[in-house]
Amino acid sequence: MAIESVIDTSKIEAMVAQLKAAAARAQGVSEPAQIGLKVEKAAPRVDFSEVLKGAIDQVNDSQQKASKMSQAFAMGDDNVNLSDVMIASQKASISFQTSIQVRNKLVSAYRDIMTMQV
């Protein structure tokens, strides 16, 4: 008996649309209709330190939210479900692990650049 797995592509397409919208916002495009158009303007400067700080702040916010939710659940707050606490803690864990991997890649790239002969 073969079990067929069906992949719901609508969720994947929604995630791709969210990623494209976030990329458009980062580039300064105000309307999603302008994403596909080629514009002859100079690309806006993106400050690496601001992007990095924003990403670290998002990781910190997710960890603080998960911590507050787990404390509220431990104190017996009826408005907080165990499933919500577990989901928030997993999101915080995944975002932290992702930031660690990005850091490792940046350090590796830095070391590669520093060992290059000029």
C-alpha positions in Angstrom: 0.0 0.0 0.0 1.6 3.2 -1.1 1.1 6.4 0.8 0.9 9.5 -1.3 1.9 12.7 0.2 0.3 15.9 -1.1 2.2 19.1 -0.8 0.1 22.2 -0.3 1.8 24.7 -2.6 -0.4 27.6 -1.6 1.5 27.9 1.7 4.8 27.8 -0.1 3.6 30.4 -2.6 2.4 32.6 0.2 5.8 32.4 1.9 7.5 33.3 -1.3 5.2 36.3 -1.7 6.0 37.4 1.8 9.8 37.1 1.1 9.5 39.1 -2.1 7.5 41.8 -0.3 10.1 41.9 2.5 12.9 42.2 -0.1 11.0 45.0 -1.9 10.5 46.9 1.4 14.3 46.5 2.1 15.0 47.9 -1.4 12.6 50.8 -0.8 10.0 49.7 -3.4 6.7 51.0 -2.0 4.3 49.1 -4.2 4.5 45.4 -5.1 3.6 46.1 -8.7 7.0 47.8 -9.1 9.0 44.7 -8.2 9.1 43.3 -11.7 9.9 46.6 -13.4 13.4 47.5 -14.2 14.2 50.9 -12.9 17.3 52.8 -14.1 17.8 54.5 -10.7 20.8 53.8 -8.5 20.1 51.2 -5.9 19.6 52.7 -2.4 22.5 52.1 -0.1 21.9 49.5 2.6 24.0 49.8 5.7 25.2 46.4 6.7 25.4 47.2 10.4 21.8 48.4 10.4 20.6 45.2 8.7 22.6 43.1 11.1 21.4 45.0 14.1 17.8 44.6 12.9 18.2 40.9 12.5 19.8 40.5 16.0 17.0 42.6 17.5 14.4 40.4 15.9 16.1 37.3 17.3 16.2 39.0 20.7 12.5 40.0 20.5 11.4 36.4 19.7 13.5 35.0 22.6 12.0 37.6 25.0 8.5 36.8 23.8 9.0 33.1 24.2 10.5 33.7 27.7 7.5 35.9 28.8 5.0 33.3 27.4 6.7 30.4 29.2 6.8 32.4 32.5 3.1 33.3 32.1 2.2 29.7 31.5 4.3 28.6 34.5 2.5 31.1 36.7 -0.9 29.6 35.6 -2.1 32.2 33.2 -5.2 30.8 31.5 -4.8 33.0 28.5 -1.5 31.2 27.4 -1.8 27.8 25.8 1.0 25.2 26.0 1.1 24.9 22.3 1.6 28.6 21.9 4.5 28.5 24.3 6.1 25.6 22.5 5.7 27.3 19.1 7.1 30.5 20.3 10.1 28.8 21.9 10.8 26.8 18.8 10.6 29.9 16.6 13.1 31.6 19.0 15.3 28.6 18.9 15.3 28.4 15.1 16.0 32.1 14.7 18.9 31.9 17.2 20.3 28.8 15.4 20.0 30.7 12.1 21.8 33.7 13.4 24.6 31.5 14.7 25.0 29.9 11.3 25.1 33.3 9.6 27.7 34.4 12.1 29.8 31.3 11.4 29.6 31.9 7.6 30.6 35.6 8.1 33.6 34.6 10.2 34.6 31.9 7.7 34.3 34.5 4.8 36.4 37.0 6.8 39.1 34.4 7.4 39.1 33.5 3.7 39.5 37.1 2.8 42.2 37.7 5.3 44.2 34.7 4.0 44.0 35.8 0.4 47.3 36.9 -1.1 47.1 40.3 -2.8 
